[in-house]
Every structure is written in structure tokens, then in C-alpha cells.
Amino acid sequence: MRDPRSARLAEVIVSHSLRVEPGEVVLIEAIDIAEGLPEDLVDAVHAAEGTPLLYLRSQALLRQLMLRGSEREVSLRAEVEMFQLQRAQAYVAIRANANVSELSDVPPEHIALHGRLLQKPVHSDYRVNHTKWLVMRYPTASMAQLAGMSTAAFEDLYYRVCTLDYGRMSEAIAPLAERMAKTDAVRIVGPGTDLRFSVKGIGSVPCEGRHNLPDGECFTAPVRDSVRGVITYNAPSLYLGTTFTDVRLVFEGGRIVEATGRPQDRLDALLTSDEGAGYVGEFSLAFNPYLMAPIKDALFDEKIAGSLHFTPGQAYARADNGNRSQIHWDLVLIQRPEFGGGEVWFDGELIRKDGRFVTPELSGLNPEQLTGAGSPVTIGAV
């Protein structure tokens, strides 16, 4: 029997996130899942008079392809995926990975080849800029374990956070988006962090459930050569199958001149995989009221209330500083008191302290305002 919460989520995806119009083709890419939400999405797209196109994939099989694939093979797969995307107006990826570390033993040079020939041209360049797109997870026992929760409790939280009142969030984000778009100088301070950069002229993008579920951030990008100082991230990051911890980056003239973290060899390989990997393509402030601690899943962790992410790699066209790369690595710094605190300054004015917005026009983004009542639900353990 189908879960009614899944049907409700499918409605949110089709009507709010993708805004499917009659006659539009929706490419549904389902990884390690064939029942439940994909079925409900097919029904919801049909109900909106759209045309669903279903593409089932396996992360374990992708690992095999990445381990053995030649340049010719990866290029052919890229052509096939591009062919599909060019016939769709909307795209949704449901990632229900049974093993979040499935790609951990793929050599860095193979990951780089896949990124250069497939991920960047097909997804970072075409899909992001030419379709209405949404990327999301699906609750699995593996994700629940990372969150330190039972599977049932994690499922309850997942559906709650993915069907949050994003209309309310949209209204609360507007003042931050306006303020960020007008800002020149940004300073971030905290334990092991003193970072300065400019965002002048880049613009800002409010995120309230259009491209990610869960959502809750507002982003821009640093002027490419303006970043200077040091940032120490305090959330572990699972990226391309490897868990990175204790990442510390030092910048001069916008470029990463020193990088430390664990595992050091993988970190070095990632940040030197191309020229743009040594620069930053995104700066974002996050505020999802139901996400309070990391679970080593970027789509969740980058939305943690009171956090920010400062992202080596590709910039988004909607807030473009010109940086191009095959990677886009959302590294997270949480600034609430239990994680060490910290401050964010815009043009010499303190706007967020210890994870809470302190100016009146931005206070609507604090957790109790976004939930409407009581304290936020905590995910995972500190």
C-alpha cells in the first residue's frame, strides 16, 4: 500500500518545485528506488497533464562503470543523458542510495574523468541552466543511521521537512535576498575562521523548495579573486563516496593556497582536479528550522539552521562569479553556540550572531518564526 505522505510530497514537487505545465516532459531519475515516490510522481505529472519520462539507475552499477569506464565510454553515456535532458522541460532526481559510501574506492582520476566529461557538461552546465530541476534524497535505513535516528523517526522528519510551508519561508527570505544583493563586503568570524570577501554585483538567490527538498538557504558567490583569510569547517562532508573531516582552507587572492583535512590525499586530489576547484563558486546562509545537526548528506547539511556553506568549485549562473569547475563541494560551517558560535557581517554590520539573525528585518528566518510555534525539531546528535 502506498504511503499517503509520499503522494503529498509528489504534489509539492510537481506544483511548487517544478511548476509543471500541461504538455511538459518531466525526466524522473530514480537512483536505487523504483517504487513509492517514483510511482506517485508519475501519477502527479499525469494529473498535471505532463509527460513523465522515467530513468532508473543503480549506484552500485555506476561504481562499476566509473571503475572501468574509458573516456570513450563516459563520453557516450554523457551523450545519452544529454539526449534525454534536451527533450525534457523539467527534471527531478530521487537519490535513495543504499550505501552512501558506494563510490569511496573509485580512484580520484576516474571521478575527475566522470566529472569533466559527464557531470559538468550535462548537469552543471545544461541541466542547471536549461531545465526546471529538483534534486532530493529518499529516506533509507542508511540515511537514518547517519542521522542517529530510527528509520521510522527519520521518515517522519523527512516528510515533515520536505513538505514544510515553503510559501511562508519564501516571504521570510525576501529581506535577506534584497540585503545580500546590495552587499559589498562580507566578513565571517568564528573559531579557526576569519574570512573576508566581496559579493558586489553578483546578486542573490533565495531558495525555498524550487531546486532542493529540503530547502532553506539564500546564496550568492564571492567576487572570484576577493577571498582572503581562513575558514575552518566543523561539519563532516560526504562527497563522492568519501567522508572528509576537519577541513581548513586558507585563501589569498581568491585562491586556496593551503588546504588541510582528512583524508589529506583525497582532499588534495579534489581541490586540484581542475583550475576552478581551487576557487569558490558559492557563499550561502542557511536556516531550515528542522535541521539542526549534520548527518553527512549535503542536501540536508547545507540547510542546517544557523549554518553557512562556502563552496569550492562551479558557480551557478544565477549568481555567477565566472568560476568553472567539474566539482561543486558544499562545505558547511555551523555557527550556533553548541558548535562554537560565530558571526556574519555585511558591510560592517553584524547580521547574524551564533546562528541567529539579529537585525529586525531578518529575524523572520530564525527557527521559531519559520515553524510558527515552539522549538525546532532536532535532527541527529550534536
Summary of the structure (lengths in Angstrom):
residues: 382
radius of gyration: 19.8
end to end distance: 35.7
largest distance: 57.0
contacts: 1346
relative contact order: 0.12
helix: 37%
strand: 27%
